[in-house]
Amino acid sequence: MANPLCAKLGIDYPIFAFTHCRDVVVAVSKAGGIGVLGAVGFTPEQLKEELDWIDEHIGDKPYGVDIVIPQKYEGMGDMSAEELEKKLWEMVPKEHIDFAQKLLADHGVPEWPDGSTSMGLLGWTEASATPLLQEALTRPKCKLIANALGTPPADKIKQVQDSGRLIGALCGKVKQAVAHKNAGLDFVVAQGGEGGGHTGDVGSVVLWPQIVDAIGDLPMLAAGGIGNGRQIAAALAMGAAGVWTGSLWLTVEEAHTQPAQKQSLLDATSEDTVRSRSWTGKSCRMLKNEWTEAWAREDTPEPLGMPLQGLVTSDGIRRTSVYADKGECQKVAFNPCGQVIGQINQVESCRQVMQRLLEEYVDAVGMAGAMLPDS
């Protein structure tokens, strides 16, 4: 599985683990892959604390940081994060806030201790994501930056590459991958529609080879539907330089996921996910529940665009995470995951997952190779 991308990053296997848990980042990197910390939801101070811990525990292994700077969002412009947030709040209808708060209250989800009803912008804009990027770039062991939504601004690309790091971005369409290449990115993450979080409409098996053909020698990481070694072998056979995994790490021993939330994920089938705009304002795949169904009804508010919907729902994101086992929280919880969640039904350590992936990969390649005629 070793290739030039592995050599650039100093990793043994091109297995990228996207996670919001610092323990998972460290465990995967120590097992030969590379952990990528999702920074959305962190303040710059919180991210500093997380990266301090990672740097202290990861040894000489590399890791990455994933940020979110959408290409388009409500209120785009040249202003501070504080000015932007004030402007955006003026655009949020009260009925949306009331509707979200009622859903949480009706299902017995405890209020936040200080009585606040929002976490703010959550890094969904350039103004709020830039301080997170600046913090990540102070870390020598952070070897890559990924942008989860769209091509990063040109100045951010130059800043990262001038620092000696790699920068890439996710995409769900061929034209987006081409735009990433034309912008000079170092790699592209092609995520099929079955993946968790923000996804497009095209399935992985169709999307991956099309993007490989469209971007030539630029490394493509396959995302969406990667849960075992057979799927890794399929992705590499289609031209991927590695795999970008996410749902796989939600239920591992090291994950910070609350027990009730982890059980919801372990119990889920591949038919239990839905793409919904109800949390972030963009189509995002998650476990379907009474929250997603409520926002989809014709007699309820239409989800706002990003980042306005995030202002409305950020309180729900933190409360359903922290109070996962209270009341009927799981009926309105934000549980982003891909369809591959249906094949994840036991708790393993990160090292066990990595070992299993490698063994399954070797078996799959051997089986495919055995089908070739003897020369």
C-alpha positions in Angstrom: 0.0 0.0 0.0 3.0 2.3 0.3 3.2 5.1 -2.3 4.7 8.5 -2.9 1.9 10.2 -0.8 2.9 8.0 2.1 6.5 8.9 1.7 5.6 12.7 1.7 3.7 12.3 4.9 5.9 9.8 6.6 3.2 7.2 7.1 3.2 3.4 6.6 -0.3 3.1 5.1 -2.5 5.6 3.1 -5.3 5.3 5.6 -6.6 8.7 6.7 -8.9 8.8 9.8 -11.1 11.8 10.1 -12.3 12.3 13.6 -13.2 14.9 16.2 -11.4 12.8 18.9 -7.8 13.6 19.7 -7.3 10.1 21.1 -8.3 8.6 17.8 -5.9 10.9 16.0 -3.0 9.7 18.1 -3.9 6.0 18.0 -4.4 5.8 14.2 -1.1 7.7 13.6 0.8 5.4 15.9 -0.7 2.4 14.1 0.8 3.5 10.8 -2.0 5.6 9.3 -2.7 9.3 9.9 -5.3 10.8 12.1 -7.0 14.0 10.9 -8.6 16.2 13.6 -11.9 17.9 12.6 -11.6 21.4 14.0 -15.2 22.5 13.4 -16.8 23.3 16.7 -13.6 24.3 18.4 -12.7 27.8 19.4 -9.0 28.7 18.7 -8.4 28.2 22.5 -10.0 24.8 22.5 -8.1 23.8 19.4 -4.8 24.8 21.0 -5.6 22.6 23.9 -6.4 19.6 21.7 -3.3 20.1 19.6 -1.2 20.5 22.7 -2.4 17.1 23.9 -1.9 15.5 20.5 1.7 16.8 20.2 2.4 15.5 23.7 1.2 12.0 23.1 1.8 11.3 19.4 5.6 10.9 19.5 7.2 11.5 16.2 4.2 10.6 14.1 2.4 13.0 11.8 -1.2 14.1 11.9 -3.6 16.5 10.0 -6.2 19.1 10.7 -9.5 19.5 8.9 -11.2 22.9 8.7 -14.3 24.2 7.0 -14.2 27.3 4.7 -17.2 27.1 2.3 -16.9 28.6 -1.1 -20.3 30.3 -0.6 -22.2 31.1 2.5 -24.7 33.7 3.7 -23.0 37.0 4.7 -19.8 36.4 2.8 -17.6 39.5 2.9 -14.5 41.1 4.4 -15.3 41.5 8.1 -14.3 40.2 11.5 -15.8 37.0 12.9 -17.6 39.1 15.5 -19.1 41.5 13.0 -20.1 38.7 10.7 -21.8 36.8 13.5 -23.8 39.9 14.5 -24.9 40.4 10.9 -25.9 36.8 10.5 -28.0 36.7 13.6 -30.0 39.6 12.2 -30.9 37.3 9.3 -32.2 34.4 11.4 -36.0 34.2 11.8 -37.2 33.8 15.4 -39.5 30.9 14.3 -36.4 28.8 13.4 -34.9 29.3 16.9 -38.2 28.6 18.6 -38.8 25.5 16.5 -35.3 24.0 17.3 -35.6 24.8 21.0 -39.0 23.2 21.2 -37.8 20.0 19.6 -35.1 19.7 22.2 -37.4 20.6 25.1 -40.1 18.2 23.9 -37.6 15.3 24.0 -36.3 16.1 27.4 -32.8 17.3 26.4 -31.4 19.4 29.3 -30.6 23.0 28.7 -27.0 24.2 28.6 -25.8 25.1 32.1 -25.3 28.8 31.4 -28.6 29.2 29.7 -27.1 30.1 26.3 -28.8 28.8 23.2 -26.0 28.9 20.6 -22.3 28.2 20.1 -21.9 30.8 17.4 -20.4 30.3 14.0 -18.6 27.0 14.7 -15.9 27.7 12.2 -18.2 27.5 9.2 -16.9 30.7 7.6 -13.5 32.1 6.5 -13.5 34.6 9.3 -14.0 32.0 12.0 -11.9 29.2 10.4 -8.8 31.4 9.8 -7.7 31.5 13.4 -8.1 27.6 13.5 -5.8 27.3 10.5 -3.3 29.7 12.0 -3.2 27.6 15.2 -2.7 24.3 13.2 0.2 25.9 11.3 2.2 26.4 14.5 2.5 22.6 14.9 5.5 20.9 13.2 3.9 17.5 13.5 0.8 18.7 11.6 1.7 17.7 8.1 -1.6 18.3 6.2 -4.6 20.6 6.1 -7.9 19.6 4.5 -10.8 21.8 3.7 -14.1 20.0 4.1 -16.2 22.3 1.8 -15.0 23.5 -1.5 -11.7 24.8 -2.8 -9.8 26.9 -0.1 -9.1 30.5 -0.8 -5.9 31.1 -2.8 -4.1 32.9 0.0 -4.8 30.0 2.4 -3.4 27.5 -0.2 -0.2 29.5 -0.5 0.1 29.9 3.3 -0.1 26.2 3.9 2.1 25.1 1.0 4.7 27.8 1.9 4.8 26.2 5.4 5.9 22.9 3.8 2.6 21.1 4.4 0.2 19.5 2.0 -3.3 20.9 1.5 -6.3 19.2 0.0 -10.1 19.4 -0.1 -13.1 17.2 -0.3 -15.5 17.0 -3.3 -18.5 15.1 -4.5 -18.4 16.1 -8.2 -15.9 15.8 -11.0 -16.0 19.6 -11.7 -15.2 20.2 -8.1 -12.2 17.9 -8.3 -11.0 19.7 -11.4 -11.4 23.1 -9.6 -9.2 21.7 -6.7 -6.5 20.6 -9.2 -6.6 24.0 -11.0 -6.2 25.8 -7.7 -3.0 23.9 -7.1 -4.0 21.6 -4.2 -1.8 18.7 -3.3 -4.6 16.0 -3.1 -8.3 15.6 -3.5 -10.7 13.7 -1.3 -13.5 12.2 -3.5 -16.5 11.4 -1.3 -19.4 9.4 -2.7 -22.9 10.2 -1.7 -23.1 7.3 0.7 -20.5 8.9 2.9 -21.2 10.6 6.2 -21.4 14.4 6.7 -21.6 16.7 3.7 -21.9 14.7 0.6 -23.1 15.0 -3.0 -25.4 12.7 -5.0 -23.0 10.4 -6.9 -22.1 7.0 -5.5 -18.5 6.2 -4.7 -18.0 3.4 -7.2 -19.1 5.7 -10.0 -17.4 8.9 -8.7 -13.9 7.6 -7.8 -12.7 6.5 -11.3 -14.2 9.5 -12.9 -12.2 11.8 -10.7 -9.0 9.8 -11.1 -9.4 10.2 -14.9 -10.2 13.9 -14.5 -7.2 14.9 -12.3 -4.5 12.8 -13.7 -1.5 12.3 -11.5 -2.9 14.4 -8.6 -3.4 12.0 -5.7 -7.1 11.1 -5.0 -8.2 9.8 -1.6 -11.4 7.7 -1.8 -14.1 8.5 0.8 -17.6 7.3 1.3 -18.3 3.6 2.1 -14.9 2.6 3.4 -15.3 0.2 6.4 -13.2 -2.9 5.6 -10.1 -4.0 3.7 -12.1 -5.2 0.7 -13.4 -1.7 0.2 -9.9 -0.3 0.5 -8.7 -2.8 -2.2 -11.5 -1.7 -4.4 -10.7 1.9 -4.0 -7.0 1.4 -4.8 -7.9 -0.8 -7.8 -9.8 2.2 -9.1 -6.8 4.5 -8.9 -7.1 5.9 -5.4 -3.8 6.9 -3.7 -5.4 6.1 -0.3 -8.6 6.1 1.6 -10.3 8.8 3.8 -12.4 7.2 6.5 -14.7 8.7 9.1 -17.7 6.6 10.2 -15.3 3.8 11.0 -13.9 5.6 14.0 -17.1 6.7 15.7 -17.5 3.6 17.8 -13.9 2.7 18.6 -12.7 2.3 22.2 -10.8 5.6 22.0 -13.7 7.7 20.6 -15.2 10.3 22.9 -18.7 9.4 21.7 -21.2 9.1 24.6 -22.3 5.5 25.3 -25.9 6.2 24.2 -24.8 7.8 21.0 -22.3 5.0 20.3 -25.1 2.5 20.8 -27.3 4.3 18.3 -24.5 4.0 15.8 -23.9 0.4 16.5 -27.6 -0.5 16.2 -28.0 1.4 12.9 -28.4 -0.3 9.5 -27.3 1.1 6.2 -30.9 2.1 5.6 -31.1 4.3 8.7 -29.2 7.3 7.3 -30.6 10.3 5.4 -29.2 13.4 3.7 -30.6 16.4 5.4 -30.1 20.2 5.6 -31.6 20.3 9.1 -28.4 20.8 11.1 -25.9 22.7 8.9 -27.9 24.2 6.1 -26.1 21.9 3.5 -27.0 18.4 2.6 -25.4 16.2 5.3 -25.7 12.5 5.8 -26.7 11.4 9.4 -28.9 9.0 11.3 -32.5 9.8 10.5 -34.7 10.5 13.5 -37.5 12.7 14.7 -35.3 15.8 14.3 -34.6 15.2 10.6 -38.2 14.3 9.9 -39.6 17.4 11.7 -37.5 19.8 9.6 -38.6 17.9 6.4 -42.3 18.4 7.0 -44.2 21.0 4.8 -45.7 22.7 7.9 -42.4 23.4 9.6 -39.7 26.0 8.9 -37.4 25.4 5.9 -33.8 24.9 6.9 -31.7 28.0 6.3 -28.5 28.2 4.3 -25.1 27.7 5.8 -24.0 29.1 8.3 -27.4 30.5 9.4 -28.9 27.0 10.1 -25.8 26.3 12.2 -26.5 29.3 14.4 -30.0 27.9 14.9 -28.8 24.3 15.7 -25.4 24.7 17.4 -27.0 24.5 20.8 -28.7 21.3 19.8 -25.4 19.9 18.5 -23.7 20.4 21.9 -26.6 19.4 24.0 -27.4 16.2 22.1 -23.7 15.3 22.3 -23.2 16.0 26.0 -26.6 14.8 27.2 -26.8 11.8 24.8 -28.5 9.5 27.4 -30.9 12.0 28.8 -34.7 11.9 28.1 -35.4 11.0 24.5 -32.2 12.7 23.3 -31.3 10.1 20.6 -34.6 10.9 18.8 -33.4 14.4 18.1 -29.6 13.9 18.3 -27.1 14.9 15.6 -25.4 11.7 14.6 -23.5 12.3 11.3 -22.4 9.0 9.7 -22.3 7.2 6.3 -24.2 4.2 5.0 -21.2 2.1 6.0 -22.4 2.4 9.6 -24.5 -0.7 8.9 -21.4 -2.9 8.8 -20.0 -1.4 12.0 -21.5 -3.4 14.8 -18.8 -4.0 17.4 -16.4 -1.9 19.5 -12.8 -2.3 18.6 -9.6 -0.4 19.4 -8.0 1.8 16.7 -5.1 -0.6 16.5 -7.5 -3.5 16.1 -9.3 -1.7 13.3 -6.1 -0.9 11.5 -4.9 -4.5 11.8 -8.2 -5.8 10.5 -8.2 -3.4 7.6 -4.7 -4.6 6.6 -5.5 -8.3 6.9 -8.7 -7.9 4.9 -6.9 -5.9 2.3 -4.2 -8.6 1.8 -6.9 -11.3 1.6 -8.9 -9.3 -1.0 -5.8 -8.6 -3.1 -4.7 -12.2 -2.9 -8.2 -13.4 -4.0 -8.2 -11.0 -6.9 -4.7 -12.0 -7.9 -5.6 -15.7 -7.8 -8.1 -15.1 -10.6 -5.4 -14.0 -13.0 -4.1 -16.7 -15.4 -0.6 -18.0 -14.8 1.8 -16.3 -17.2 
